[in-house]
Amino acid sequence: MAKSSGREMIVGIVLKHWIEFLINSNSTQSNNHNNQAIITIKQSQQSQQSQQMRIDIITLFPELLESPFQHSIMKRAKEKGILEVNLFNPREKYSIGQHKKMDDYQYGGGAGLVMLPEPLANCLDDFKAERDYDEIIFVTPDGERLNQSIANQLSLKENVIILCGHYKGIDERIREKYITREISIGDYVLSGGELAAAVIVDSIGRLLPGVLNDETSALLDSHQDNLLAPPVYTRPADFQGMKVPAVLLSGHQAKIEEWRFEQALLRTKERRPDMFEKF
């Protein structure tokens, strides 16, 4: 397994502990806490080894998920040995009969096929016999809606299964016996759970220690402290007459952080009043 650099491991471990704090804290002074976390990261002198996370995705269409994990941050996470993502098609080993059947009509009539319970049960039993899983997630429109808090929680796990439904869904008995968590990525319906699984993995993977070049970036993401992120700027300082706010060029870090916090408050109030009320 590839190893992260000493700095990445230092920063990553602090990030992991800070995510645990965010999960357990409802403080209204999140900005000050984030600033303190960044200071702690920069001052940390103790090196610890990053821990690998394994995500096994069960899907009838693994081809839909090959591209998302072969580029950018997810590719980096895999190459560093920080995140292992495995795609498994249950049709290859657990389907029924010579026609490799994985679905059937639903009892009571109605449109849409339902994934059979027996192949999924056999598949999940074999997976569970190999290792202990912290979560077995089913992606479904009627699950809890994915948010940053859930991503934070899942990023602290070691072994996770994501089961992708297709057609009309999976037999309810599989949900009752095996599934520990059901997650939706929004109030709409997709053809299958594959794209939702990709979103969940990406939201988790970028939080793992050592994945980002600068882990403090994850602490300042939108939604991480129940605020939207403030505006960001890069070179040139003057683009077609539109200038970067002077405070960002001042070099006065305390004033810069104060400006960013004020802008985050303003943006959240204007664009997501529901979040602003909770903050």
Phi and psi restraints in degrees (value plus and minus 20) as a CYANA .aco file:
   2 ALA   PHI     -85.3   -45.3
   2 ALA   PSI     128.2   168.2
   3 LYS   PHI    -131.0   -91.0
   3 LYS   PSI     123.8   163.8
   4 SER   PHI     -97.3   -57.3
   4 SER   PSI     141.4   181.4
   5 SER   PHI     -88.6   -48.6
   5 SER   PSI     143.3   183.3
   6 GLY   PHI     -77.7   -37.7
   6 GLY   PSI     -63.5   -23.5
   7 ARG   PHI     -83.2   -43.2
   7 ARG   PSI     -62.3   -22.3
   8 GLU   PHI     -82.7   -42.7
   8 GLU   PSI     -58.2   -18.2
   9 MET   PHI     -89.5   -49.5
   9 MET   PSI     -60.8   -20.8
  10 ILE   PHI     -78.7   -38.7
  10 ILE   PSI     -73.6   -33.6
  11 VAL   PHI     -83.2   -43.2
  11 VAL   PSI     -60.3   -20.3
  12 GLY   PHI     -83.6   -43.6
  12 GLY   PSI     -62.5   -22.5
  13 ILE   PHI     -84.4   -44.4
  13 ILE   PSI     -62.1   -22.1
  14 VAL   PHI     -83.0   -43.0
  14 VAL   PSI     -61.4   -21.4
  15 LEU   PHI     -79.6   -39.6
  15 LEU   PSI     -63.1   -23.1
  16 LYS   PHI     -80.6   -40.6
  16 LYS   PSI     -65.5   -25.5
  17 HIS   PHI     -84.9   -44.9
  17 HIS   PSI     -55.2   -15.2
  18 TRP   PHI     -89.0   -49.0
  18 TRP   PSI     -57.1   -17.1
  19 ILE   PHI     -81.6   -41.6
  19 ILE   PSI     -60.6   -20.6
  20 GLU   PHI     -79.7   -39.7
  20 GLU   PSI     -59.9   -19.9
  21 PHE   PHI     -84.1   -44.1
  21 PHE   PSI     -63.6   -23.6
  22 LEU   PHI     -81.3   -41.3
  22 LEU   PSI     -57.1   -17.1
  23 ILE   PHI     -83.9   -43.9
  23 ILE   PSI     -59.5   -19.5
  24 ASN   PHI    -114.1   -74.1
  24 ASN   PSI     -23.1    16.9
  25 SER   PHI    -132.1   -92.1
  25 SER   PSI     119.2   159.2
  26 ASN   PHI    -135.5   -95.5
  26 ASN   PSI       4.7    44.7
  27 SER   PHI     -81.5   -41.5
  27 SER   PSI     126.4   166.4
  28 THR   PHI    -111.7   -71.7
  28 THR   PSI     -16.6    23.4
  29 GLN   PHI    -130.0   -90.0
  29 GLN   PSI      26.8    66.8
  30 SER   PHI     -82.8   -42.8
  30 SER   PSI     -55.9   -15.9
  31 ASN   PHI     -82.4   -42.4
  31 ASN   PSI     -64.2   -24.2
  32 ASN   PHI     -83.5   -43.5
  32 ASN   PSI     -58.1   -18.1
  33 HIS   PHI     -85.2   -45.2
  33 HIS   PSI     -62.4   -22.4
  34 ASN   PHI     -81.9   -41.9
  34 ASN   PSI     -62.9   -22.9
  35 ASN   PHI     -80.4   -40.4
  35 ASN   PSI     -62.1   -22.1
  36 GLN   PHI     -85.6   -45.6
  36 GLN   PSI     -57.0   -17.0
  37 ALA   PHI     -82.8   -42.8
  37 ALA   PSI     -61.3   -21.3
  38 ILE   PHI     -83.6   -43.6
  38 ILE   PSI     -62.7   -22.7
  39 ILE   PHI     -81.4   -41.4
  39 ILE   PSI     -63.5   -23.5
  40 THR   PHI     -81.5   -41.5
  40 THR   PSI     -62.2   -22.2
  41 ILE   PHI     -79.2   -39.2
  41 ILE   PSI     -67.0   -27.0
  42 LYS   PHI     -88.1   -48.1
  42 LYS   PSI     -46.8    -6.8
  43 GLN   PHI    -113.5   -73.5
  43 GLN   PSI     -30.3     9.7
  44 SER   PHI     -82.9   -42.9
  44 SER   PSI     116.7   156.7
  45 GLN   PHI    -141.2  -101.2
  45 GLN   PSI     -23.0    17.0
  46 GLN   PHI    -121.6   -81.6
  46 GLN   PSI     109.1   149.1
  47 SER   PHI    -116.8   -76.8
  47 SER   PSI     113.9   153.9
  48 GLN   PHI    -154.8  -114.8
  48 GLN   PSI     134.9   174.9
  49 GLN   PHI    -102.5   -62.5
  49 GLN   PSI     118.3   158.3
  50 SER   PHI     -89.6   -49.6
  50 SER   PSI     130.6   170.6
  51 GLN   PHI    -127.8   -87.8
  51 GLN   PSI     114.5   154.5
  52 GLN   PHI     -97.7   -57.7
  52 GLN   PSI     122.9   162.9
  53 MET   PHI    -131.5   -91.5
  53 MET   PSI     119.8   159.8
  54 ARG   PHI    -137.1   -97.1
  54 ARG   PSI     109.0   149.0
  55 ILE   PHI    -144.8  -104.8
  55 ILE   PSI      98.7   138.7
  56 ASP   PHI    -122.8   -82.8
  56 ASP   PSI     102.3   142.3
  57 ILE   PHI    -128.6   -88.6
  57 ILE   PSI     101.3   141.3
  58 ILE   PHI    -118.2   -78.2
  58 ILE   PSI      98.0   138.0
  59 THR   PHI    -170.7  -130.7
  59 THR   PSI     125.2   165.2
  60 LEU   PHI     -98.5   -58.5
  60 LEU   PSI     -32.1     7.9
  61 PHE   PHI    -152.8  -112.8
  61 PHE   PSI      48.9    88.9
  62 PRO   PHI     -82.1   -42.1
  62 PRO   PSI     -43.9    -3.9
  63 GLU   PHI     -80.3   -40.3
  63 GLU   PSI     -48.4    -8.4
  64 LEU   PHI     -88.3   -48.3
  64 LEU   PSI     -37.3     2.7
  65 LEU   PHI    -130.9   -90.9
  65 LEU   PSI     -19.1    20.9
  66 GLU   PHI     -89.5   -49.5
  66 GLU   PSI     -63.8   -23.8
  67 SER   PHI     -87.1   -47.1
  67 SER   PSI     -65.0   -25.0
  68 PRO   PHI     -77.2   -37.2
  68 PRO   PSI     -46.0    -6.0
  69 PHE   PHI    -121.2   -81.2
  69 PHE   PSI     -10.5    29.5
  70 GLN   PHI    -128.9   -88.9
  70 GLN   PSI      -8.8    31.2
  71 HIS   PHI    -161.5  -121.5
  71 HIS   PSI     138.7   178.7
  72 SER   PHI      34.4    74.4
  72 SER   PSI    -156.5  -116.5
  73 ILE   PHI     -85.5   -45.5
  73 ILE   PSI     -58.3   -18.3
  74 MET   PHI     -87.2   -47.2
  74 MET   PSI     -56.9   -16.9
  75 LYS   PHI     -82.8   -42.8
  75 LYS   PSI     -62.9   -22.9
  76 ARG   PHI     -81.6   -41.6
  76 ARG   PSI     -62.7   -22.7
  77 ALA   PHI     -81.1   -41.1
  77 ALA   PSI     -61.0   -21.0
  78 LYS   PHI     -89.7   -49.7
  78 LYS   PSI     -62.5   -22.5
  79 GLU   PHI     -85.4   -45.4
  79 GLU   PSI     -52.3   -12.3
  80 LYS   PHI     -99.4   -59.4
  80 LYS   PSI     -27.7    12.3
  81 GLY   PHI      56.0    96.0
  81 GLY   PSI      -1.5    38.5
  82 ILE   PHI    -107.7   -67.7
  82 ILE   PSI     -54.3   -14.3
  83 LEU   PHI    -149.4  -109.4
  83 LEU   PSI     107.4   147.4
  84 GLU   PHI    -132.0   -92.0
  84 GLU   PSI     101.1   141.1
  85 VAL   PHI    -138.2   -98.2
  85 VAL   PSI     101.9   141.9
  86 ASN   PHI    -136.5   -96.5
  86 ASN   PSI     112.7   152.7
  87 LEU   PHI    -124.8   -84.8
  87 LEU   PSI     109.5   149.5
  88 PHE   PHI    -153.3  -113.3
  88 PHE   PSI     107.6   147.6
  89 ASN   PHI    -118.8   -78.8
  89 ASN   PSI      90.1   130.1
  90 PRO   PHI     -86.5   -46.5
  90 PRO   PSI     -37.4     2.6
  91 ARG   PHI     -82.7   -42.7
  91 ARG   PSI     -51.4   -11.4
  92 GLU   PHI     -87.5   -47.5
  92 GLU   PSI     -50.4   -10.4
  93 LYS   PHI    -141.7  -101.7
  93 LYS   PSI     -47.2    -7.2
  94 TYR   PHI    -135.9   -95.9
  94 TYR   PSI     -19.6    20.4
  95 SER   PHI     -87.1   -47.1
  95 SER   PSI     144.4   184.4
  96 ILE   PHI    -126.7   -86.7
  96 ILE   PSI     109.6   149.6
  97 GLY   PHI      58.4    98.4
  97 GLY   PSI     155.2   195.2
  98 GLN   PHI     -88.7   -48.7
  98 GLN   PSI     -39.6     0.4
  99 HIS   PHI    -110.6   -70.6
  99 HIS   PSI     -13.5    26.5
 100 LYS   PHI      33.3    73.3
 100 LYS   PSI      32.9    72.9
 101 LYS   PHI     -92.1   -52.1
 101 LYS   PSI     113.4   153.4
 102 MET   PHI    -147.4  -107.4
 102 MET   PSI     -21.9    18.1
 103 ASP   PHI    -169.1  -129.1
 103 ASP   PSI     146.6   186.6
 104 ASP   PHI    -178.2  -138.2
 104 ASP   PSI     151.0   191.0
 105 TYR   PHI     -89.2   -49.2
 105 TYR   PSI     130.7   170.7
 106 GLN   PHI    -103.7   -63.7
 106 GLN   PSI     124.8   164.8
 107 TYR   PHI     -83.6   -43.6
 107 TYR   PSI     121.8   161.8
 108 GLY   PHI      70.7   110.7
 108 GLY   PSI     -23.3    16.7
 109 GLY   PHI      62.0   102.0
 109 GLY   PSI     158.0   198.0
 110 GLY   PHI      94.2   134.2
 110 GLY   PSI     138.2   178.2
 111 ALA   PHI     -95.9   -55.9
 111 ALA   PSI     129.9   169.9
 112 GLY   PHI      78.3   118.3
 112 GLY   PSI     117.7   157.7
 113 LEU   PHI    -111.4   -71.4
 113 LEU   PSI     133.3   173.3
 114 VAL   PHI    -137.1   -97.1
 114 VAL   PSI     115.7   155.7
 115 MET   PHI     -86.2   -46.2
 115 MET   PSI     112.3   152.3
 116 LEU   PHI     -85.4   -45.4
 116 LEU   PSI     124.8   164.8
 117 PRO   PHI     -94.1   -54.1
 117 PRO   PSI     -56.7   -16.7
 118 GLU   PHI     -80.6   -40.6
 118 GLU   PSI     -70.1   -30.1
 119 PRO   PHI     -81.3   -41.3
 119 PRO   PSI     -60.0   -20.0
 120 LEU   PHI     -87.9   -47.9
 120 LEU   PSI     -59.5   -19.5
 121 ALA   PHI     -83.9   -43.9
 121 ALA   PSI     -64.8   -24.8
 122 ASN   PHI     -82.8   -42.8
 122 ASN   PSI     -60.6   -20.6
 123 CYS   PHI     -83.4   -43.4
 123 CYS   PSI     -69.8   -29.8
 124 LEU   PHI     -85.6   -45.6
 124 LEU   PSI     -57.0   -17.0
 125 ASP   PHI     -81.8   -41.8
 125 ASP   PSI     -62.0   -22.0
 126 ASP   PHI     -86.1   -46.1
 126 ASP   PSI     -61.2   -21.2
 127 PHE   PHI     -81.7   -41.7
 127 PHE   PSI     -65.6   -25.6
 128 LYS   PHI     -88.0   -48.0
 128 LYS   PSI     -46.1    -6.1
 129 ALA   PHI     -91.7   -51.7
 129 ALA   PSI     -44.1    -4.1
 130 GLU   PHI    -102.9   -62.9
 130 GLU   PSI     -53.7   -13.7
 131 ARG   PHI    -181.1  -141.1
 131 ARG   PSI     145.5   185.5
 132 ASP   PHI    -106.8   -66.8
 132 ASP   PSI     111.7   151.7
 133 TYR   PHI    -126.7   -86.7
 133 TYR   PSI     114.1   154.1
 134 ASP   PHI     -93.0   -53.0
 134 ASP   PSI     -55.2   -15.2
 135 GLU   PHI    -165.1  -125.1
 135 GLU   PSI     122.8   162.8
 136 ILE   PHI    -137.9   -97.9
 136 ILE   PSI      85.9   125.9
 137 ILE   PHI    -120.5   -80.5
 137 ILE   PSI     114.4   154.4
 138 PHE   PHI    -131.1   -91.1
 138 PHE   PSI     103.6   143.6
 139 VAL   PHI    -108.3   -68.3
 139 VAL   PSI     104.1   144.1
 140 THR   PHI    -176.2  -136.2
 140 THR   PSI     125.5   165.5
 141 PRO   PHI     -80.8   -40.8
 141 PRO   PSI     -41.5    -1.5
 142 ASP   PHI    -118.6   -78.6
 142 ASP   PSI      -4.3    35.7
 143 GLY   PHI    -105.4   -65.4
 143 GLY   PSI     158.9   198.9
 144 GLU   PHI     -88.8   -48.8
 144 GLU   PSI     122.0   162.0
 145 ARG   PHI     -95.4   -55.4
 145 ARG   PSI     109.3   149.3
 146 LEU   PHI     -79.5   -39.5
 146 LEU   PSI     113.2   153.2
 147 ASN   PHI    -163.3  -123.3
 147 ASN   PSI     159.8   199.8
 148 GLN   PHI     -85.4   -45.4
 148 GLN   PSI     -53.8   -13.8
 149 SER   PHI     -82.7   -42.7
 149 SER   PSI     -62.4   -22.4
 150 ILE   PHI     -85.9   -45.9
 150 ILE   PSI     -61.7   -21.7
 151 ALA   PHI     -80.2   -40.2
 151 ALA   PSI     -62.1   -22.1
 152 ASN   PHI     -79.0   -39.0
 152 ASN   PSI     -67.0   -27.0
 153 GLN   PHI     -80.1   -40.1
 153 GLN   PSI     -67.0   -27.0
 154 LEU   PHI     -88.1   -48.1
 154 LEU   PSI     -48.0    -8.0
 155 SER   PHI     -87.7   -47.7
 155 SER   PSI     -34.8     5.2
 156 LEU   PHI    -111.7   -71.7
 156 LEU   PSI     -22.0    18.0
 157 LYS   PHI    -102.6   -62.6
 157 LYS   PSI     145.3   185.3
 158 GLU   PHI    -127.2   -87.2
 158 GLU   PSI     -66.5   -26.5
 159 ASN   PHI    -147.7  -107.7
 159 ASN   PSI     104.9   144.9
 160 VAL   PHI    -156.2  -116.2
 160 VAL   PSI     119.8   159.8
 161 ILE   PHI    -128.0   -88.0
 161 ILE   PSI     115.5   155.5
 162 ILE   PHI    -137.3   -97.3
 162 ILE   PSI      99.9   139.9
 163 LEU   PHI    -120.4   -80.4
 163 LEU   PSI     102.0   142.0
 164 CYS   PHI    -116.9   -76.9
 164 CYS   PSI     101.4   141.4
 165 GLY   PHI     -99.7   -59.7
 165 GLY   PSI     149.1   189.1
 166 HIS   PHI    -175.7  -135.7
 166 HIS   PSI     148.8   188.8
 167 TYR   PHI      40.5    80.5
 167 TYR   PSI    -146.2  -106.2
 168 LYS   PHI    -106.9   -66.9
 168 LYS   PSI     -31.1     8.9
 169 GLY   PHI     110.9   150.9
 169 GLY   PSI    -179.8  -139.8
 170 ILE   PHI    -136.9   -96.9
 170 ILE   PSI     137.8   177.8
 171 ASP   PHI     -77.2   -37.2
 171 ASP   PSI     113.8   153.8
 172 GLU   PHI     -78.2   -38.2
 172 GLU   PSI     -47.9    -7.9
 173 ARG   PHI     -87.9   -47.9
 173 ARG   PSI     -48.0    -8.0
 174 ILE   PHI     -87.9   -47.9
 174 ILE   PSI     -60.8   -20.8
 175 ARG   PHI     -82.6   -42.6
 175 ARG   PSI     -60.3   -20.3
 176 GLU   PHI     -90.4   -50.4
 176 GLU   PSI     -56.5   -16.5
 177 LYS   PHI    -109.9   -69.9
 177 LYS   PSI     -56.8   -16.8
 178 TYR   PHI    -132.9   -92.9
 178 TYR   PSI     -53.6   -13.6
 179 ILE   PHI     -96.8   -56.8
 179 ILE   PSI     110.1   150.1
 180 THR   PHI    -120.2   -80.2
 180 THR   PSI     -39.0     1.0
 181 ARG   PHI    -175.2  -135.2
 181 ARG   PSI     117.7   157.7
 182 GLU   PHI    -138.1   -98.1
 182 GLU   PSI     108.5   148.5
 183 ILE   PHI    -148.6  -108.6
 183 ILE   PSI     118.0   158.0
 184 SER   PHI    -135.8   -95.8
 184 SER   PSI     129.2   169.2
 185 ILE   PHI    -122.8   -82.8
 185 ILE   PSI     -13.1    26.9
 186 GLY   PHI     141.3   181.3
 186 GLY   PSI     148.2   188.2
 187 ASP   PHI    -106.8   -66.8
 187 ASP   PSI      45.7    85.7
 188 TYR   PHI    -177.9  -137.9
 188 TYR   PSI     148.2   188.2
 189 VAL   PHI    -135.5   -95.5
 189 VAL   PSI     113.3   153.3
 190 LEU   PHI    -126.5   -86.5
 190 LEU   PSI     149.9   189.9
 191 SER   PHI     -88.0   -48.0
 191 SER   PSI     -47.3    -7.3
 192 GLY   PHI    -181.8  -141.8
 192 GLY   PSI    -199.3  -159.3
 193 GLY   PHI    -108.6   -68.6
 193 GLY   PSI     -19.4    20.6
 194 GLU   PHI     -83.3   -43.3
 194 GLU   PSI     -67.5   -27.5
 195 LEU   PHI     -85.6   -45.6
 195 LEU   PSI     -57.0   -17.0
 196 ALA   PHI     -84.3   -44.3
 196 ALA   PSI     -59.7   -19.7
 197 ALA   PHI     -82.1   -42.1
 197 ALA   PSI     -60.5   -20.5
 198 ALA   PHI     -82.1   -42.1
 198 ALA   PSI     -60.7   -20.7
 199 VAL   PHI     -83.6   -43.6
 199 VAL   PSI     -64.0   -24.0
 200 ILE   PHI     -83.7   -43.7
 200 ILE   PSI     -65.7   -25.7
 201 VAL   PHI     -82.3   -42.3
 201 VAL   PSI     -62.2   -22.2
 202 ASP   PHI     -83.9   -43.9
 202 ASP   PSI     -62.1   -22.1
 203 SER   PHI     -85.8   -45.8
 203 SER   PSI     -49.6    -9.6
 204 ILE   PHI    -101.4   -61.4
 204 ILE   PSI     -68.8   -28.8
 205 GLY   PHI     -78.8   -38.8
 205 GLY   PSI     -57.3   -17.3
 206 ARG   PHI     -90.8   -50.8
 206 ARG   PSI     -32.9     7.1
 207 LEU   PHI    -111.1   -71.1
 207 LEU   PSI     -32.2     7.8
 208 LEU   PHI     -89.9   -49.9
 208 LEU   PSI     118.1   158.1
 209 PRO   PHI     -74.8   -34.8
 209 PRO   PSI     108.0   148.0
 210 GLY   PHI      75.2   115.2
 210 GLY   PSI     -29.1    10.9
 211 VAL   PHI     -97.7   -57.7
 211 VAL   PSI     -71.5   -31.5
 212 LEU   PHI     -98.8   -58.8
 212 LEU   PSI     127.3   167.3
 213 ASN   PHI     -83.9   -43.9
 213 ASN   PSI     -52.3   -12.3
 214 ASP   PHI    -153.2  -113.2
 214 ASP   PSI      81.2   121.2
 215 GLU   PHI     -84.2   -44.2
 215 GLU   PSI     -40.4    -0.4
 216 THR   PHI     -83.4   -43.4
 216 THR   PSI     -41.8    -1.8
 217 SER   PHI     -78.5   -38.5
 217 SER   PSI     -59.5   -19.5
 218 ALA   PHI     -86.0   -46.0
 218 ALA   PSI     -49.0    -9.0
 219 LEU   PHI     -90.7   -50.7
 219 LEU   PSI     -41.4    -1.4
 220 LEU   PHI    -127.2   -87.2
 220 LEU   PSI      -7.6    32.4
 221 ASP   PHI     -86.1   -46.1
 221 ASP   PSI     136.2   176.2
 222 SER   PHI     -76.0   -36.0
 222 SER   PSI     123.3   163.3
 223 HIS   PHI      58.1    98.1
 223 HIS   PSI     -34.0     6.0
 224 GLN   PHI     -85.9   -45.9
 224 GLN   PSI     -52.7   -12.7
 225 ASP   PHI    -142.8  -102.8
 225 ASP   PSI      10.3    50.3
 226 ASN   PHI      46.9    86.9
 226 ASN   PSI       3.5    43.5
 227 LEU   PHI    -150.4  -110.4
 227 LEU   PSI     132.9   172.9
 228 LEU   PHI     -95.5   -55.5
 228 LEU   PSI     132.8   172.8
 229 ALA   PHI     -90.5   -50.5
 229 ALA   PSI     129.5   169.5
 230 PRO   PHI     -94.3   -54.3
 230 PRO   PSI     149.4   189.4
 231 PRO   PHI     -81.5   -41.5
 231 PRO   PSI     130.2   170.2
 232 VAL   PHI    -146.0  -106.0
 232 VAL   PSI     131.8   171.8
 233 TYR   PHI    -157.9  -117.9
 233 TYR   PSI     134.3   174.3
 234 THR   PHI    -159.6  -119.6
 234 THR   PSI    -194.7  -154.7
 235 ARG   PHI     -86.0   -46.0
 235 ARG   PSI     126.0   166.0
 236 PRO   PHI    -104.3   -64.3
 236 PRO   PSI     142.8   182.8
 237 ALA   PHI     -89.1   -49.1
 237 ALA   PSI     -43.5    -3.5
 238 ASP   PHI    -148.5  -108.5
 238 ASP   PSI      90.2   130.2
 239 PHE   PHI    -137.1   -97.1
 239 PHE   PSI      89.5   129.5
 240 GLN   PHI      31.4    71.4
 240 GLN   PSI      22.0    62.0
 241 GLY   PHI      64.0   104.0
 241 GLY   PSI     -25.9    14.1
 242 MET   PHI    -116.8   -76.8
 242 MET   PSI      97.2   137.2
 243 LYS   PHI    -121.9   -81.9
 243 LYS   PSI     128.1   168.1
 244 VAL   PHI     -87.4   -47.4
 244 VAL   PSI     117.7   157.7
 245 PRO   PHI     -71.6   -31.6
 245 PRO   PSI     114.8   154.8
 246 ALA   PHI     -78.0   -38.0
 246 ALA   PSI     -53.6   -13.6
 247 VAL   PHI     -81.6   -41.6
 247 VAL   PSI     -51.9   -11.9
 248 LEU   PHI     -92.1   -52.1
 248 LEU   PSI     -37.0     3.0
 249 LEU   PHI    -119.5   -79.5
 249 LEU   PSI     -20.2    19.8
 250 SER   PHI     -97.7   -57.7
 250 SER   PSI     -45.7    -5.7
 251 GLY   PHI      59.7    99.7
 251 GLY   PSI     -19.4    20.6
 252 HIS   PHI    -110.0   -70.0
 252 HIS   PSI      76.9   116.9
 253 GLN   PHI     -82.2   -42.2
 253 GLN   PSI     -58.8   -18.8
 254 ALA   PHI     -82.7   -42.7
 254 ALA   PSI     -63.8   -23.8
 255 LYS   PHI     -87.7   -47.7
 255 LYS   PSI     -55.5   -15.5
 256 ILE   PHI     -83.3   -43.3
 256 ILE   PSI     -65.7   -25.7
 257 GLU   PHI     -85.3   -45.3
 257 GLU   PSI     -57.8   -17.8
 258 GLU   PHI     -83.2   -43.2
 258 GLU   PSI     -62.5   -22.5
 259 TRP   PHI     -83.1   -43.1
 259 TRP   PSI     -63.7   -23.7
 260 ARG   PHI     -82.4   -42.4
 260 ARG   PSI     -60.8   -20.8
 261 PHE   PHI     -85.3   -45.3
 261 PHE   PSI     -63.0   -23.0
 262 GLU   PHI     -83.1   -43.1
 262 GLU   PSI     -61.2   -21.2
 263 GLN   PHI     -87.8   -47.8
 263 GLN   PSI     -56.4   -16.4
 264 ALA   PHI     -84.3   -44.3
 264 ALA   PSI     -62.7   -22.7
 265 LEU   PHI     -80.7   -40.7
 265 LEU   PSI     -67.1   -27.1
 266 LEU   PHI     -83.7   -43.7
 266 LEU   PSI     -66.0   -26.0
 267 ARG   PHI     -83.8   -43.8
 267 ARG   PSI     -61.2   -21.2
 268 THR   PHI     -85.3   -45.3
 268 THR   PSI     -61.9   -21.9
 269 LYS   PHI     -83.2   -43.2
 269 LYS   PSI     -59.4   -19.4
 270 GLU   PHI     -96.9   -56.9
 270 GLU   PSI     -61.0   -21.0
 271 ARG   PHI    -120.8   -80.8
 271 ARG   PSI     -48.3    -8.3
 272 ARG   PHI    -157.0  -117.0
 272 ARG   PSI      51.4    91.4
 273 PRO   PHI     -78.5   -38.5
 273 PRO   PSI     -46.7    -6.7
 274 ASP   PHI     -84.5   -44.5
 274 ASP   PSI     -60.3   -20.3
 275 MET   PHI     -89.3   -49.3
 275 MET   PSI     -58.8   -18.8
 276 PHE   PHI     -82.3   -42.3
 276 PHE   PSI     -58.7   -18.7
 277 GLU   PHI     -83.4   -43.4
 277 GLU   PSI     -57.9   -17.9
 278 LYS   PHI     -90.5   -50.5
 278 LYS   PSI     -54.7   -14.7
